[in-house]
Amino acid sequence: MTQTRYDFSAIASAVLLLVALLTGCAQHSVSQQAQGAQSSSSPQPVNVAAVESQKLNTTLSLPAQALAYEGVDIYPKVTGFIEDIRVDRGSRVKNGELIIRLSAPELVAQRAQAEAAIQTAQSQLSSAQAKLAADEGTYQHLAAAAKTPGVVAVNDVQVAQQTAAADKAQVQAAEDNIRAARETLRSIAQLESYLDIRAPFDGIVTARNMHPGALVGPSSGQSGLQPIVHIDSIGRLRLVVPIPESYVSGMREGQQVAFTVPAFPGQIFHAPIARISHDIDPRTRTMAVELDVRSPQITPGTFASVQWPIQRTYPTLFVPATAITTNLQRTFVIRVSNGKAEWVDVKGGATVNGKTEVFGDLKSGDQVVARASDELAPGTAVTVHTAAGQ
């Protein structure tokens, strides 16, 4: 019995010691939390910059491609064999110059047939005219004799008159046949003129796909799937620039734009805005604009870098580029208002000299954190220091 009382006493002592230790740890933890809360409630120092209002006036480097002002695939208008082709890739041609000659034996046969049809129609006309002359003479003779009663029967006069009228109709039909045959001949002659293919404008041959002896035909036919040659104009180009939707305002026709090409590094070219499509491509959200380039140095197909002018006729707001930050849900700046941080959603625009155009619930003169981070939570107390250069 004595030994049992001794064991219970030892256990009770151990429990009391453990409770004392746990109580001390809890008090120490509460003390640390209180110190942390006191530290977190202290305002955080931040550098701020003022929101500025100004009119955007800068340039944006955009890619562009030079295309020939005029370019055409040359297809034949009639089916035939290439008899002679006088140009090749790189050949310079003049407007109206004969560049390809075709042969079409069936057109020769058609011409001969049309000429024979004209001769036949002319022979028929001559016969009809001779018969008309004879029958009209007979009618006039009978009509004169009929004036004397009893000399000629009235029925004979009427038959002669009807015969002459029928002859006139035959003459008219023969004349119509001649006109139709001549139109056929004229049509064949027009087709024959298509056998000589001429350059539609001054330019240079950039591709040749056919050679003498090849059977060619109109582009809608099986033999016209490929053009004979391709011709591009020279000395004048269309520099096509895809302008992003955000920057299409403010441009005007005649405005001079600078650009460079890889073939002439360090050299700056200038060209006016000549054509504006006024249509946004839904696939790329860009508008095609053409510059009218007149330079024999630049060739079609060249890529260029255009310094596109960006101007706004009204002022917009700018903040340092570092003042804009993002997280997974939003893009924002951190405005300092009444000594506390406030997140303001914005949409960025153009960047000029380290400052970015922003659109959102801001006004000129607002103070924003110069180097924003999502670690600075909304509502955090801050102390303000003006960023260098502000």
Residue pairs with C-beta under 8 A, 6 or more apart in sequence:
41 381
42 381
43 339
43 381
43 382
43 383
44 376
44 380
44 381
44 382
44 383
45 382
45 383
45 385
46 336
46 341
46 369
46 370
46 376
46 382
46 383
46 384
46 385
47 369
47 370
47 371
47 385
47 386
47 387
47 388
48 336
48 367
48 368
48 369
48 370
48 384
48 385
48 386
48 387
48 390
49 319
49 320
49 323
49 367
49 368
49 370
49 386
49 387
49 390
50 365
50 366
50 367
50 368
50 390
51 317
51 318
51 319
51 358
51 362
51 363
51 364
51 365
51 366
51 367
51 368
52 317
52 318
52 319
52 355
52 364
53 315
53 316
53 317
53 318
53 364
54 315
54 316
54 318
55 311
55 312
55 313
55 314
55 315
55 316
56 310
56 311
56 312
56 316
56 349
56 350
56 352
56 357
57 309
57 310
57 311
57 312
58 309
58 310
58 350
58 352
59 258
59 307
59 308
59 309
59 310
60 247
60 307
60 308
60 310
60 350
61 305
61 306
61 307
61 308
62 241
62 242
62 243
62 244
62 305
62 306
62 308
63 242
63 303
63 304
63 305
63 306
64 239
64 240
64 241
64 242
64 259
64 291
64 303
64 304
64 305
64 306
65 239
65 240
65 301
65 302
65 303
65 304
66 237
66 238
66 239
66 240
66 261
66 293
66 298
66 299
66 300
66 301
66 302
66 303
66 304
67 237
67 238
67 239
67 240
67 300
67 301
68 203
68 232
68 233
68 234
68 237
68 238
68 300
69 233
69 236
69 237
69 238
69 292
70 201
70 203
70 232
70 233
71 230
71 231
71 232
71 233
71 300
72 200
72 230
72 231
73 219
73 227
73 229
73 230
74 99
74 100
74 197
74 227
74 228
74 229
74 230
74 231
75 216
75 218
75 219
75 224
75 227
75 228
76 100
76 102
76 194
76 197
76 216
76 217
76 218
76 224
76 228
77 191
77 194
77 218
78 102
78 104
78 107
78 191
78 194
78 195
78 217
78 218
79 104
79 215
79 216
79 217
79 218
79 221
79 223
80 102
80 103
80 104
80 107
80 195
80 215
80 216
80 217
81 102
81 103
81 104
81 213
81 214
81 215
81 216
82 100
82 101
82 102
82 210
82 211
82 212
82 213
82 214
82 216
82 228
83 101
83 102
83 103
83 212
84 100
84 101
84 212
85 99
85 100
85 101
85 208
85 210
85 211
85 212
85 228
85 229
86 98
86 99
86 100
86 101
87 93
87 99
87 100
87 205
87 208
87 229
88 205
88 208
89 205
89 206
89 207
89 208
90 204
90 205
91 204
91 205
92 202
92 203
92 204
92 205
92 234
93 99
93 199
93 202
93 203
93 204
93 205
93 231
94 199
94 202
95 199
95 200
95 201
95 202
96 198
96 199
97 198
97 199
98 196
98 197
98 198
99 197
99 198
99 199
99 205
99 229
100 196
100 197
100 228
100 229
101 195
101 196
101 197
102 194
102 195
102 196
102 197
102 216
103 195
104 191
104 192
104 195
107 188
107 191
107 192
107 195
110 188
111 185
111 188
111 189
111 192
114 181
114 184
114 185
114 188
115 185
117 177
117 181
117 184
118 178
118 181
118 182
118 185
120 181
121 174
121 177
121 178
121 180
121 181
122 178
124 174
124 177
125 171
125 174
125 175
125 177
125 178
127 174
128 167
128 170
128 171
128 173
128 174
129 171
129 174
131 167
131 170
132 164
132 167
132 168
132 170
132 171
135 160
135 163
135 164
135 167
136 164
136 167
138 160
138 163
138 164
139 157
139 160
139 161
139 163
139 164
142 152
142 156
142 157
142 160
143 157
143 160
143 161
145 151
145 152
146 152
146 154
146 157
197 228
199 231
200 231
201 231
201 233
202 233
202 234
203 231
203 232
203 233
203 234
204 231
204 232
204 234
205 229
205 230
205 231
206 230
206 231
206 232
206 300
207 227
207 229
207 230
208 228
208 229
209 226
209 227
209 228
209 229
210 216
210 226
210 228
210 229
215 223
216 223
216 224
216 228
217 223
217 224
218 224
219 225
219 227
232 300
234 296
235 294
235 295
235 296
236 292
236 293
236 294
237 292
237 293
237 294
237 295
237 298
237 300
238 274
238 275
238 290
238 291
238 292
238 293
239 259
239 271
239 290
239 291
239 292
239 293
239 304
239 306
240 288
240 289
240 290
241 257
241 288
241 289
241 290
241 291
241 306
241 308
242 281
242 284
242 286
242 287
242 288
242 289
243 251
243 286
243 287
243 288
243 289
243 308
244 285
244 286
245 280
245 285
245 286
245 287
246 349
247 308
247 310
247 350
248 280
248 287
249 312
250 309
250 310
250 311
250 312
250 313
251 273
251 276
251 289
251 309
252 273
253 272
253 273
253 274
253 275
253 276
254 272
254 273
255 272
255 273
255 309
256 270
256 271
256 272
257 270
257 271
257 272
257 273
257 291
257 306
257 307
257 308
257 309
258 268
258 269
258 270
258 306
258 307
259 268
259 269
259 270
259 271
259 291
259 304
259 305
259 306
259 307
260 267
260 268
260 269
260 304
260 305
261 267
261 269
261 298
261 302
261 303
261 304
261 305
262 302
262 303
263 297
263 298
263 302
264 297
269 293
269 295
269 298
271 291
271 292
271 293
271 294
272 291
272 292
273 289
273 290
273 291
274 290
274 291
274 292
275 289
275 290
275 292
276 287
276 289
276 290
277 287
277 288
277 289
278 287
279 287
279 288
280 286
280 287
281 287
281 288
291 306
298 304
310 350
316 349
316 357
316 358
316 359
317 357
317 358
317 359
317 362
317 363
317 364
318 352
318 355
318 356
318 357
318 358
319 333
319 355
319 356
319 358
319 362
319 368
320 354
320 355
320 356
320 370
320 387
321 351
321 354
321 355
321 356
322 370
322 371
322 372
323 333
323 334
323 356
323 368
323 369
323 370
323 371
323 372
324 331
324 332
324 333
324 346
324 348
324 356
324 358
324 372
325 331
325 332
325 333
325 334
325 372
325 373
325 374
326 332
327 374
330 343
330 345
331 345
331 346
331 347
331 348
332 343
332 344
332 345
332 346
332 360
332 372
333 343
333 344
333 346
333 358
333 360
333 362
333 368
333 369
333 372
334 341
334 342
334 343
334 344
334 368
334 369
334 372
334 376
335 341
335 342
335 343
335 344
335 362
335 366
335 367
335 368
335 369
336 342
336 367
336 368
336 369
336 382
336 384
339 381
339 382
339 383
339 384
340 378
340 379
340 380
340 381
340 382
341 369
341 376
341 377
341 378
341 379
341 380
341 382
342 378
342 379
343 378
344 360
344 361
344 362
344 368
345 360
345 361
346 358
346 359
346 360
346 362
347 358
347 359
347 360
348 356
348 357
348 358
349 356
349 357
349 358
349 359
350 356
350 357
351 357
362 368
367 384
369 376
369 382
370 387
370 390
376 382
